[in-house]
Amino acid sequence: MSSKSFDVRMTSYQDDPDIQRKRWLILIVLNLFTFMSTLDGSIVNIALPVISKEMKLSVAQAEWVVTAYLMMICAAILFFGKLGDIVGKIKVFKWGMVIFTVGSLLCGFSFSLPLLVGSRLLQALGASMTMANSQGIVTDIFPANERGKALGLIGTFVSLGSIAGPSLGGVIVSALGWEYIFWVNLPVGLIAIGIGWRMLPADRTKLKVQIDKAGSLLFPVFILALFSGLLLGQQIGYQDVRIISALVLATVVFIVFLWVEKRRENPMLQLTLFRNPLFSLSILTGFLVFVANFCFNIIAPFYTQSILNLSPSHAGFLMMLFPIVMVIVAPLSGALSDKIGSELLTFAGLIVMVIAQIGLARLHDSSPIGLVGVWIAMLGLGSGLFQSPNNSLVMSKIPKTQLGIAGSINSLVRNIGMVVGITVATTTLFSVMSNHAGRRVTGLVPDRPDLFLTGMHVVFMTSASICLVAALLTGWRFWSARRAVRREQVRST
């Protein structure tokens, strides 16, 4: 890319003392919307039975309240990441805050499925605008010696929002009603908008390029076909010709998209980013961790409520151990990564996650609540150790003019990981349950907890295997980094 393709109009944010004084307050605003936008991808799950009952919906219809949100985010996030690089990351983030808050307001007033899904799409549009640009803003504003800590906090709130949804949602639905899982965003959103509009500085780095129209159209088609195939396949079976057609279409469109992007001078997706092995490996391991965590996120509410017979609020409090431990560990891990590097911490976190997943796979219908809590807390510990340093690795080697698209790729992979995690968990669970029941099973079978537990054990061993693959990749990266340091020391002597 030529030097004329972007415009740095003023001094760096890191050279501006006024901005540096406000950088932690700016981070609070970014984290508030990071938390709310990721929270709303998972908080609805626990409210679906109530929404289904009040609106007289089938389970398949109610699931669109969740899937529409995730589909819109994944379809739009690359576009808004590129748009942030062109018109300004902070400008796109600001308007995303407003759109997300308006969408949250409308969701609570939506008393029919079309209105609720439409409001969720608007909410997701705003969420994708904030998700795509928050990490790029942090990388722009924070100096290198604090970047790991700052990105670590962003990563903390991402994972906190993703995992805290069912537990926090259970408490809110029990106490106030399903509308308030959306309305809880309003006071927080208005406060963040008020602070953000005054504190966030003007954009200083912009690309002077045109929007990639072909890429902007092809990528949403790919996401729509992929998600439709994955999510509807759970309900009607992956052998159905419509599901196979959707997945084939997704594959073809994705290949065409890559072909188009490779030939564009200024593509929406900068494929050259993936030539950096550190970036590619960090993105891949982040994806695998979100797949594994969403296996837990889907299975745990059913295990705690239907097998252990806990109330939604008590199940929520038990599952809250995961985000609570993450909140404590992740900032410490991010700060430590600034001092000792990220490779060892990511490896250690993944090993802890593997152990926790194996522990969860050994639970049964009479397991002590304390033991369940220990494994949930350990999963939070491993995730907290991993997420912050991994986010730092993703963003640390990216040019300033590509921070928006790099952050949006990271967020996109995270959201696709959520969908794949849901698909892996439910497909595995129902397949194992069906094999043991001798018939097709797509839900809990009354008086047969053994069927669910057998499926749950396979799901958690599968997620442990996924974490183990990520750990092996990260261990190889750690070993390679250590070997490179030793070579450099030999050369210098």
VENPENOR-V412088 format. One line per field, one symbol per residue. ss: DSSP state (@ for helix, = for strand, . for the rest). phi: phi as a letter, one per 30 degrees, with the letter a starting at -180 (. if undefined). burial: + if it has 9 or more other ideal C-beta (glycine too) atoms within 8 Angstrom, else -. Layout:
ss=???
phi=???
burial=???
This chain:
ss=..@@@===....@@@.@@@@@@@@@@@@@@@@@@@@@@@.....@@@@@@@@@@@...@@@@.@@@@@@@@@@@@@@@@@@@@@@@@.@@@@@@@@@@@@@@@@@@@@....@@@@@@@@@@@@@@@@@@@@@@@@@@@@@..@@@@@@@@@@@@@@@@@@@@@@@@@@@@@@@@....@@@@@@@@@@@@@@@@@@@@.....===.....@@@@@@@@@@@@@@@@@@@@@@@@....@@@@@@@@@@@@@@@@@@@@@@@.......@@@@@.@@@@@@@@@@@@@@@@@@@@@@@@@@@@@@@....@@@@@@@@@@@@@@@@@@@@@@@@@@@@@..@@@@@@@@@@@@@@@@@@........@@@@@@@@@@@@@@@@@@@@@@@@@@@....@@@@@@@@@@@@@@@@@@@@@@@@@@@@@@@@@@@@@@...........@@@@@@@@@@@@@@@@@@@@@@@@@@@@@@@@@@@@@@@@@@@@.
phi=.ddddbbcdbddedccdddddcdddddddddeddddddeddbddedceedddddchcddddddddddddddddddcddedddddddckdddddeddedddddddddedcccbdeddddddddedddddddddcddddddddddedcdddddddeddddddddcdeddddddddddbjdeddcdddddddddddddddccddddbbbdcbcdddddddddddedddddddddddddcjdddddddddddedddddddedddddcddbddcdddeddddddddddddddddddddddddddeddddcdcdiddeddddddddeeddddedddddddddddccjcdddddddddddddddddddcdbdcddeddeddddddddddddddddddddddcdccdedbdddddddeddddddeddddeddddddeddddddddiadbbadceibddddddddddedddddddddedddddddddddddddddddddddd
burial=----++------+--+--++-++-++++++++++++++++++++++++-+++--+-+-+-++++++++++++++++++++++++++-+++++++++++++++++++++++--+-++++++++++++++++++++++++++++---+++++++++++++++++++++++++++++---+++++++++-++++++-++--+++-+++++---++--++-+++++++++++++++++-----+--++-++-++--++-+++-++--+-++++-+-+----++++++++++++++++++++++++++++-++-+-+++++++++++++++++++++++++++---++++++++++++++++++++-+---+---++++++++++++++++++++++++++-+-+++++++++++++++++++++++++++++++++++-++---+---+---+-++++++++++++++-++++++-+++-++--+------------
